[in-house]
Amino acid sequence: ALESITKGNGTVQDWRTLVDVMNLAEMMAKNGVGPEVLPVCEKAQESLHKAAMRYQETKKMGLDGQGIQAIRDLIEYADLQQSSISRSEFERYIQKTKDYIRSHGDKVIEIE
C-alpha cells in the first residue's frame, strides 16, 4: 500500500490499509505491546489525515516526505509487535481494534 502511494498510484483502499496498520499498532501499544510506537502512530495519523484531506480536494492519494518516513517507521514497529506475540494474541488484538473502531465511529475519518 505504501509503495503504491509513493509511486503515485495510491487508492483509498491503500490508505485504508495503512490506517488499519496504524490502528492495530496503537491498540497493541496501549495494551503494553511495544508502547514505544505511540509517538510514531501520532505522526502517521497526522500524515494520513493530511493525505485524506488532500485526496478530498485533488482525488490524488499522496504523502509528503515526513509522512512516508512515519509510515515506514510504523510498519517496522508493527512487524516487531506482531512477531513478539502469539498468533492467537495477535488475532485478539485485531478483533479488539475492530470493536473499538465500531464503538467509536464518531472519531473515524472516512474519505469518499
WOQUI-V503305 format. One record per backbone hydrogen bond with DSSP energy under -1.0 kcal/mol. NH is the residue of the N-H (numbers start at 1). CO is the residue of the C=O. If there is no record, write none. Layout:
NH&CO, NH&CO
This chain:
5&1, 6&2, 7&3, 8&5, 9&4, 15&11, 16&12, 17&13, 18&14, 19&15, 20&16, 21&17, 22&18, 23&19, 24&20, 25&21, 26&22, 27&23, 28&24, 29&25, 30&26, 32&29, 33&28, 37&34, 38&35, 41&37, 42&38, 43&39, 44&40, 45&41, 46&42, 47&43, 48&44, 49&45, 50&46, 51&47, 52&48, 53&49, 54&50, 55&51, 56&52, 57&53, 58&54, 59&55, 68&64, 69&65, 70&66, 71&67, 72&68, 73&69, 74&70, 75&71, 76&72, 77&73, 78&74, 79&75, 80&76, 81&77, 82&78, 83&79, 85&82, 90&86, 91&87, 92&88, 93&89, 94&90, 95&91, 96&92, 97&93, 98&94, 99&95, 100&96, 101&97, 102&98, 103&99, 104&100, 107&104, 108&105
